[in-house]
């Protein structure tokens, strides 16, 4: 889960694995795989960092990198 801030200042935790699309129009709109959309204060680059940090914390990134390293010609 990552914590984001709605435009009214309230914080919201969303499941980073359910994020399908992030748009800046100029507000940042996060679309989830469920179809729900959330407008947040964070920029797309900030969200990218939050998502990468979350993925690292649960070990998904390390697992995918290990698979790539062991696969060979």
C-alpha positions as CSV (number, residue, x, y, z in Angstrom):
1,X,0.0,0.0,0.0
2,X,1.1,3.5,-0.7
3,X,-0.1,6.7,1.0
4,X,-1.3,9.5,-1.3
5,X,-2.9,12.8,-0.6
6,X,-6.3,13.9,-2.1
7,X,-6.8,17.4,-3.3
8,X,-8.7,18.2,0.0
9,X,-5.6,17.2,2.0
10,X,-6.9,13.9,3.3
11,X,-4.6,11.0,3.1
12,X,-5.6,7.7,1.4
13,X,-3.8,4.4,1.1
14,X,-4.1,2.6,-2.2
15,X,-2.8,-0.8,-3.3
16,X,0.1,0.0,-5.6
17,X,-0.4,-3.4,-7.4
18,X,-3.9,-2.3,-8.5
19,X,-2.6,0.9,-10.3
20,X,-3.3,0.6,-14.0
21,X,-2.6,4.2,-15.2
22,X,-1.3,7.5,-13.9
23,X,-2.1,10.7,-15.8
24,X,-1.1,14.3,-15.2
25,X,-3.7,16.6,-16.8
26,X,-2.4,18.9,-14.8
27,X,-3.9,17.2,-11.8
28,X,-2.6,13.7,-11.2
29,X,-5.3,11.0,-11.8
30,X,-4.6,7.5,-10.6
31,X,-6.8,4.8,-12.3
32,X,-7.0,1.5,-10.6
33,X,-7.7,-1.9,-12.4
34,X,-11.2,-1.8,-10.7
35,X,-12.0,1.3,-12.8
36,X,-12.0,3.7,-9.8
37,X,-10.2,7.0,-10.3
38,X,-8.5,9.0,-7.6
39,X,-7.2,12.6,-8.0
40,X,-4.1,13.2,-5.9
41,X,-1.6,16.0,-5.1
42,X,1.5,13.9,-5.8
43,X,3.1,14.1,-9.2
44,X,3.5,11.1,-11.5
45,X,7.2,11.0,-10.7
46,X,6.5,11.0,-7.0
47,X,4.0,8.2,-7.4
48,X,6.5,6.2,-9.5
49,X,9.1,6.5,-6.6
50,X,6.5,5.5,-4.0
51,X,5.4,2.5,-6.1
52,X,9.0,1.4,-6.7
53,X,9.8,1.6,-3.0
54,X,6.7,-0.4,-2.2
55,X,7.6,-3.1,-4.7
56,X,11.1,-3.3,-3.4
57,X,9.7,-3.6,0.2
58,X,7.7,-6.7,-0.7
59,X,10.5,-8.3,-2.7
60,X,8.8,-8.4,-6.1
61,X,11.5,-6.3,-7.8
62,X,14.3,-8.5,-6.5
63,X,12.5,-11.7,-7.5
64,X,12.0,-10.5,-11.1
65,X,15.6,-9.3,-11.4
66,X,16.9,-12.6,-10.1
67,X,14.9,-14.5,-12.7
68,X,16.3,-12.2,-15.5
69,X,19.8,-12.8,-14.2
70,X,19.5,-16.6,-14.2
71,X,17.9,-16.9,-17.6
72,X,20.6,-17.1,-20.2
73,X,21.2,-17.9,-23.8
